[in-house]
């Protein structure tokens, strides 16, 4: 009968036609739910002052002062170096960032382009001048696939390590499938967790699902029009026997230089953040308030960003 995949009336096998379609790169595994998460507001509490300063086209710094009534108050200094390599939209290599607070805690990250399609990133973190964690990952971005290998906190003496591998493949221009495998070993304990992932992107909406032994994480993002975006998230943890649901709302009013983000979740926590830009001044004001009805807790925050 011969190989039915070798020749077809449409001019080749299914695999050949799929390759000719020039499928897009699926991006990173950590960014699967990014569209939905950007709809939700970040919780604010106390008062925060952020001053951003661009020293050159390569170097940027920022100062952040946070005064809180329920948490820790402090000062953060952040520095960022941007290189000249621009492999894709929104990407710059090499990239060096460092965040240092008044307690001596450091969070540093270095990313570089090893080859045309190979990226590497290293993350270091200390707490009160004591080493806390570090990890290094290598990512390969093909024309229609992405593979990542991450090594976290390797300790030869205590025989402990965390190994994470990701893979995403574009099946069609809209459908992406892949998975994550997490392996950990410490002392006499070891284990592995496999998570499968899928993402479908339509012109106005994106649906994403992660499901594995530890539970499930589903999100739905919808762009109603140029001003309104909606997001829904559902998470289930089988080990903790907990589930959560959250709804987010994003309203952009460009004529008023204003952005509003609101959210409500299954624990009856309701909150919102209003951002107002004041051109021609390089100034952005933000006011946020959040109320947890079950715990009867309320907190609000105000921030000023210069630059």
Secondary structure, 3 states (H helix, E strand, C coil): CCCCCCCCCCCCCHHHHHHHCCCCCCCCHHHCCHHHHCCCCCCCCEEEEEEEEECCCCEEEEEEEEECCCCCCEEEEEEEEEEEECCCCCCCEEEEEEEEECCCCEEEEEEEECCCCEEEEEEEEEECCEEEEEEEEEEEECCCEEEEEEEEEEECCCCEEEEEEEEEEECCCCEEEEEEEEEEEECCEEEEEEEEEEEEECCCEEEEEEEECCEEEEEEEEECCCCEEEEEEEEEECCCCEEEEEEEEEEEEHHHCEEEEEEEECCCEEEEEEEEECCCCCEEEEEEEEEECCCCEEEEEEEEEEC
